Amino acid sequence: MALAFSDYERLDALGVAEAIARGDFTAAEAVEAAIARAEAVQPLLNALTVRRFDRARQEARETSVAGRFGGVPFLLKDLLAHMPGEPVNFGSRFFRDYLADHEGELVRRFRAAGLIVIGRTSTPEYGLMPVTEPRAFGPCRNPWNPQRTPGGSSGGSAALVAAGVVPMAHGSDGGGSIRIPASACGLFGLKPSRGRNPLGPVLSEAWHGAVVEHVISRTVRDSAAVLDQTSGADIGVPYDAPATGNFLAECSRPPGRLRIAAMTTAWGGPRAHPDCAAAVEGAARLCEQLGHIVTDEYPKLDLEGLLHAFIVMLSSETAAEIRESERLLGRRANSDDLEMQTRLLAMVGEQFSGPDLAQAVRRLQSVGRDLGHFLTRHDLILTPTLGLPPLSIGSLDPSAAETTALRLLSAIGSGRLVRMLGGVERLSEPIFRFIPFTPVANVSGLPAMSVPLHFNGEGLPIGVQFIARYGDEATLFRLAAQLETAAPWRDRRPPLNPG
């Protein structure tokens, strides 16, 4: 008899592994349940880009289910996370025929822990946007409301975890890309400290240390247990987060009385949407009920300067990434290979000088100093995860007039003109209104988490973010487990009816 989906979906990843180990069902049955659910929700969510079903079935039948997560179905984001001889698309038409020639170190550790990869999940091109609407695959949709975005750039992973396909999935986070979709899809999402998980064997760092990889999960304990399996430096890295012991064990320890600084404005800038502010206010009340001290102090940052520095860094990195892609694929990218916004961002990046980039990186690094000093007086910073509720599909598309102007500028190669007109900053303003709170944890290297404590009047998930001191994931896991017990979320499910 086939494994009933309800028996599979009610378990988190540790629960699935424990059930397989007990003999309640087999790894092959778990993989089959995940594949059937993936096929059922794909027409509605459009979250899967690569099917690895046959190989997963074979691995579930033939491979030992040893490991902390032996036999648990898993999904990889379609960005980084290479598997030798298998496709990875980076959300781009440019990579449509590409097969990886190596295994990512993090993937190796996932698989050593017993996870069975059944496919890859949608991401925006090069992971650049906080929504998941790549032209190569079409928009990915939110299980709570398919007219809304699941966020990005790990939107496909979050959508499929929320839909019950897998209990957790891989994500990466360079400006909030684990926490944004976790918030939008009602899930738990931890961004580890810089250097906690490996990016090798090819990359030593990405986006000057802003990018980290981990998972999006339904439960806190799954996130902690995975980090126990994957954390630690690989060969040749420029930094390594301090070892802190057993993360899963931290979930059973009380957090103590924490001093938490709560804010509903973006680092002294505009106030978050009322729904997002209400989420923070509710989380602050809950924390006070649990015995924590909540203050309304917060660090004030130069948002305009930070935005400019981030764009200089991101555009320069995008230009370098496209050059590297061309080298890897052995041909120049043409106008059909890359999306218009990606090409323009790279064109702008080509115009910045070495000193421009060095100054921008120094400005971004100063955020770590600012937040580090503030966190000598507080244990955590509490913010909305997002500045707005999950956006409607297409909300961040350029207007018709902007599209015409962008096409003209792209055709004539006017990167310098775009800079002079402040075009990139202007086009980026709607993006940063949506995600004003998450990038600071990336540029500072601090660990941060999105916790699904609130729903708005439309039934959409609204997450709250906690930021901790560098290397202090332990405090985040302790508090998250306490909140999960006080306000359980793991059994909330989107109203999906895939047929």
N, C-alpha and C positions, 0 to 999 in steps of 0.2 A: 504494500500500500504506500502511495506517495505521501511524503511529509506534508501535513496540512500547513498552509501558509500562516494561519493564525498561531500555530504552535511555534513556528520559526520567528515570526515578527515580534512576538511578545518578549523575546530574549535579547539582551544586549550581546556584544561580541564575546565577553567572558562567559556569559550564559550559554551561548551556542557552543563554545569550545568545551565547556563542562558537560553539556548534554551529549556531545559526540564522544567525549572520553568515557562517559557512563554507559554508552551504547543505546541511548534513547533514540538516536537516529544516526545515520552515517554522514561523513563529509560529502559524499556524492549526493545524498538526499538534500543536504543544506544548499549545496551549489545549485541543484536543480530547482529548488524553491526560489532562490535568488534570481536565476535566469528567467523563470516563468514570470516573476513579478516585474523584472526589468522589461521584458517584451510587452507586458500588459500596459505599463505606464508610459513607455516610450512615445506612442502616438500623441499623448496628451502633454508630456513634459519636454520632449526632445532634448534629453539630458545625456544620452549615450552617444559617443562618437566612434568608438572601436568596440566591436564584440570579440571577446576572447573565449567564447563559450565552449567550443570543442576542446581547446587546450585545458581549460579549467576542469571540464568533466574528466579528462584523462588524468590530470594531476590529482583530482579528488579520489579517483579509483586506485591510482598506482603509488602515490606518494604517502609516506608515513605522516600521520597526523600529530606527530610530536611537536612540541613548542607550546608557548603560552596561549597561542590562538590557533592551535592545530585544527585545520579543516574549515576555518571561518571564511565565508565569501567576502571579497574585498574589491574595491574599485580604486584605480589610479586616475588622478587628474591628468588630462591630456597636455601636460606641460612639464618639462623635466622628467623625472621618474622613468628613465630609460630602461627598456628590457631588450637584450640583444636579439637582432633579427626581427623585431616587431615594430609596428608603426607608432610614431608619436607626432602629432600634428601641430602642436603649439597654437591651436585655434586658427590656423592659417592655411589658405590655399597653396602657399609657397611650399609647404611640407607634405603635399598630398601623396607623393610617391616615396617619401623618406622612410627608411628602416634604420633603427638605432644599431650602432656597432659596439655597444658596451652596456653593462648593467650599472645603474645608479647604486651608490652605496646604501642609500636609504631603502631602495627597493630590495636590495639583498637582505637587509635587516628585517624588513617586513616579511619577506618570504621565509627567512630563517625562523621567524616567530610562528610560522605555520599558516599564515594568511594565504588564501588562494585568490589570485587576481582573475576576475571574470570579464573585465573590460576597462575602458577609459571614459572619462566624463568631460563634458563640454566646458570650455574656457574661452574668454575673449582672446582675440589675436595677441599673442605674446604676453597674455595676462595683464594687459594694460588698463582695462576698464573695470569699474566696480559693478558692472552689470555683465551678463553673459549672453551676448547677442552677436556671435561671430558671423560674418558674411559667409564663411565657408560651410557652416552647418545650420544657420538660422537660429532664432532666439530660443533659449532655454527658459522654461516657465516654472513658476512657483507652485508647489502642490497645494498651498493654502488658497491660492487664487491664481489660476493660469493666465490671467490678464496682467499679473504683476511679475516683476523680476525676482528670481531667487538670490539676487546679488551676484557679486563676482569678486575676484576672478574664479574662485572655486565653486561657482554656482551649480554646475552639473553634479558635483559630489554632494553638496548640501541637498539639492532637490531629490536625489535618489536615496539618501539616508532618511530624509523626512518621509518619503514615499514608502519606506520599509523594504527597499531592495536589499540593502546591506545595513548592518547596525552601525558601521562607521566607514569612512572613506578618506583617502589621501587628499590633502590640500596644501597649498603654499600661500605665503602671506608676505607681500612686499609693501603694502600700504593699508592692509586690513583684510586681505583676500581670504582668510579663514574666518575672521570675526564677522565681516559684513554678511556673507551668506548664512552663517550660523544664526545671526540675528534675524535675517529675513525669513528663515525657514524654521525657527523655533527649536534650535539645536544648541548644544554646547560646543564652543570653539575656543581652543587655547592656542595662542601664538607663543611658542617658547622663547626663551632668551636667545639672543644672538650667539651662535656657536654651539647651541645645545644639540642640534641634530646635524648630521653631515650633509654637504652638498656635492661631495666628490663622486667619482674620481676625477672629473674634468674641472669643475668649478671649485674654487676656494671660497669665494663669496660672490654675491650677486647684488647689484644696485648698491654698492659700497656698504654691504653689510645689512641692508634693510630687509632682504629676503630670507625667510626661514620656511621650513616645511614641517608638517605634522599631520594631524587628522581632524576631521569634523565628526562628532559622535553624538549619540543620543544620551549617553550617561557620562558622568564625570569619571567614574572608575575605569571605563574603557580608555579614555584619553590618558589617564595616569599610567595604566598598565602598558599601553603602547610606548609611551615615553621611556618607561623602564627598559624596553626592548631595543629602542633605537638610539638613545642618547649616547653621546660620547664622540670625541674627535676622531676623524679619520686622518690619513697620512697627509702632512703638508699644509694643514689649515693655519690661518693667521691668528686664530684665537679659539679658546675652548671655554664654555661656560663652566663655572665651578661645580664639582660633584656635590650632590646634596642627599644621596641615599636613595631609599625606595619610595618612589612617587605614589605607588598604589597604597602603601602603608600610610602615607600622609592623609589619605581620604578617610581613615578611621580615627584620626587624631583631632581633638578639638583645636580650633584656631586660636583660643585665648581671646582676650578682649582687645580687639583691633581698633586703631584710630584711623578712620576713613574720611577722606576729604571728598565731598560730593559736589558736583557741578552740573548745571544744565545749560550753561553758555559755553561756546567754543573757545576755551582758553582766553576769556575776556572779550571775545567777539560776540557774534549774534547768538541769541537764544535758540535752542533746538525747537523743533516742531512740538506743539503741545503734547502729542501722544508720546514722544520720546522723552520730554521733560517729566511727564507723569510716570513713566517707567522708572526713572531715577528716583523720583519722590517716593514711589512705592517701595523700591529696593532699599532706600535709606530708612524708611519706617521699619521694614522687616529686619534690617541689620540692627537697628536700635532695640527692637523687641528681643533679638538674640543676644543682647548685652554689649554690643559694640558702640563705640563713640563716633558719631557722625558730625562733622563740621561742614560749614559752607565756605571754607577756604579753598583756594585753588591757584595753581601757578598760571600767571599771565604770560602769554607768548606773543611774539610779533607774527601774526598770522600772514600778513602780506609778504613779509620777508621770507617766512617759511615756505609759502606757496611758490614764490619765485625760485628759491633755492631748490625746491623739490622738482620743479619743472626743468631747471637747468640740468640737474642730475639725471632725471628720467629721460629727457630728450637725448642727452649725450649717450646714455646707456642704450637707448633704442637705436641710435645711429650705429653704435658699435655692434649691437646684436644683429642688425641687418647685414653689416659687413661680414660678420662671422657666419651668418646663415648662408650668404652667397659663397663664401669660401667652402663651407661644408657641402653645399649642394652642387658646387662647380658651375654656377651660372649666375648672371645678374638677375635681380628681381625686376619684373616688368610691371606695368600698370595693373594687370589682372591678378598679380600674385599677392599684393598687399592691399589692405584697406586704405582708403584715402587719409584717414586721421593718422594711421601708423606712418605712412609715407611723409606726411607733413611734420609729424613730431620728429622723425629722423632728420628731415631737412633742416629743421630748426636746430637740432643737436649738432649738426655739422657746422653751424655758424658760430658756436661758442668756442672760445679759446681755452687753452689749458689753464691759464689763471682764472678764467670764469668758472670752470668746473671745480678747481681747487678751492676757490672762495665759497662756492655753493656747498661743497662737502663740509668745509669748516663750519659754515652756518648751521647745517643740519646736525653736525656732531655736538654743537653747543646746546642743543635741546637736551641731550643726555645729561649735561652738566646741570642745566636748569631743573630738570625733573629729579635728578639725583639729590640735589640740595634740598628740594622740597620734601622728598621722601625720607630725609633724615628726621623729619618731625611728624611724619605720618607713615602708616603701614601700607596704605593703598589709596589710589585715586579712583573714584566712582564717577563715570560719565555715561550718557547714552552711547550705545555702540554706533548708531547712525544719527545724522541730523534730521532725517525725514523717514517716514514709514516706507516700506518697500514700494519702489516706483512702478508705474505702469510701463509695460513693454514699449520701447521706443522713446521713452522720455528724454534720454540723453542724446538722441540723434540730432545732428545739426538741422537747423531750419532750412527751408528751401533756398533762402537767400544766402545763408552761410554755406550750404552745399555748393551753390554756383561759384561763390568766391573761392572756396577751398579747391574746387576742381581747376579753376583758372590758375591759382597760385601753384598747385601741384604740377600743372602742365608746363608752366614757365620756370619752375624750380626756384620760386622766390622765397626761400627760407629766410633771407635777411629782411625782406619786406614784412613777413609775418612777425618777426621779432620786433621790428620798428613800430609796427602798428599795435603791438601788445596782443596780437591775435590769439596766441596760445593761452595766455593768462585769461583772456576774456572767454574763450571757449571752455576753459577749465573751471570757471566759476560755478556752473551748475553741478559739476562733479564734486567739488569741495564743499558745496552746500549739503550734499548727500553724505559725504564722509569727512567731516571736519575733525572728528575725534580719534580716528584709528591711526593715521600715519605717524603720529608722534612716537608711538611705541616702536615702530619700525626704525625710524631714524635714530632713536635713542638706544635701541637694542633691548629694551625692557620687555619682560614677559607680560602678557595681557590676555584676558579672557572675555568672551561674550557669554552671558548667562541668560537663558530664556525665561524671564520672570513675568512678562507682561504681554497682554494682547490688547489691541485697540478696539474701538467700537465696530470696526469692519471685520473683526475676527482675524486680523493679521498679527503675526508675532512681532514683538518689539523687544530687542535684547538690551541689556545693560553691560557696560564694560568696566572691568576692574584692572588697574595697572599696578604692578608691584615693583619692588626693587630688583635690580639686575641679579639674575641667578636664583630668585626666590619664588620659583614655581610652587614650592611646598606650601606657602601661605595661600596661594590661589587655590590649590587643590583642597586644602582644609576648609576654606570658606565655601568653595563651590559645593562640596559634599554636604556641608551644614545647610546651605540654602536649598539644595536638592531634597533634603529630608524635610525641611520646613515647608517648602512649596513645591511638591513633586511635579515634574513635567514629563517624565519618560513615557507615560501612557497617553499623552495628548497626541492625537493623530489628525492629519488634514482630512477634509471631507472628500477624499478621492473615490471615484467610481469608474475605474478603468474598463470595466466590463469583463 
